[in-house]
Amino acid sequence: MFTSAAIWAGIVSITDTYADSSAIVLGAGLLVVVTVSIVGMVAGAARWALRIGIAASASMVALGVVFPLTAWSVVGMALAGAAIAGLGGTAFEGLIRQRPPADGPPARAVLLPLLLLVAPLIWAVSAPDGLGSAPLAAVAISWVGAAWYMRALPGALTLVRFLLPAGLALTAPPSGMPIGLLIGLTAAGAAALAWSVDARIAVHPLAEPGTTVPIPPELAPRDILDAAGIDDRGRRKDGGA
């Protein structure tokens, strides 16, 4: 799957089907999305990562309709088709969780960064003549916001609830149609997901890690003191401090 993404990134960058700005966003986006999918499957055995991998592979097969048919595009499509067959078959049944883990991120908290990662690819595909400065700024806002939120960095919730939707909304009008509309829909979708309880819990868990508090020796059970070799005043029974 990653090999197919790398081939398509190269094809996108050297052909004239898309202008340079759109080609860079599309090629880089494919590599990022596929990498996230692979890491999610290998490190987290996540079902969402498997689905993203299948969707990304299907999109790389569909690119064969948009770009000229060459030996490299045929190889890229074939590898993507093989990835779909492998991911959709039974080979990964033992590696992917059948149910979400109890301590895993909630569904909306996963959808939020995925939306921010994938949306710029749709903008790029919709702009064969290139992305102007406003949509490129939206791409940067979207990808930085996704990375910031996924790493739960300080201020992540404030960023995705206020700053990111506002930034995308500001770049939508000067982007023109249809890119401006797509950016506006992304801003609305991101805001709706960010204001969900799931999105908050993902960066601010209800149960914070606790701290250890020393127990005074006189309150500790006698059998524990005896096992530790100390008396009820916290001193070792052999006379040591």
ABEGO torsion letter per residue (X at the ends): XAAAAAAAAAAAAABAABBAAAAAAAAAAAAAAAAAAAAAAAAAGBAAAAAAAAAAAAAAAAAAAABBBBAAAAAAAAAAAAAAAAAABAAAAAABBABBBAABBBAAAAAAAAAAAAAAAAAAAABAAEBBAAAAAAAAAAAAAAAAAAAGBBGAAAAAAAAAAAAAAAAAAAAEOAAAAAAAAAAAAAAAAAABAAAAAAABBABBBBBBBBBBAAABBAAAAAAAGBBAAGBBAAGBX
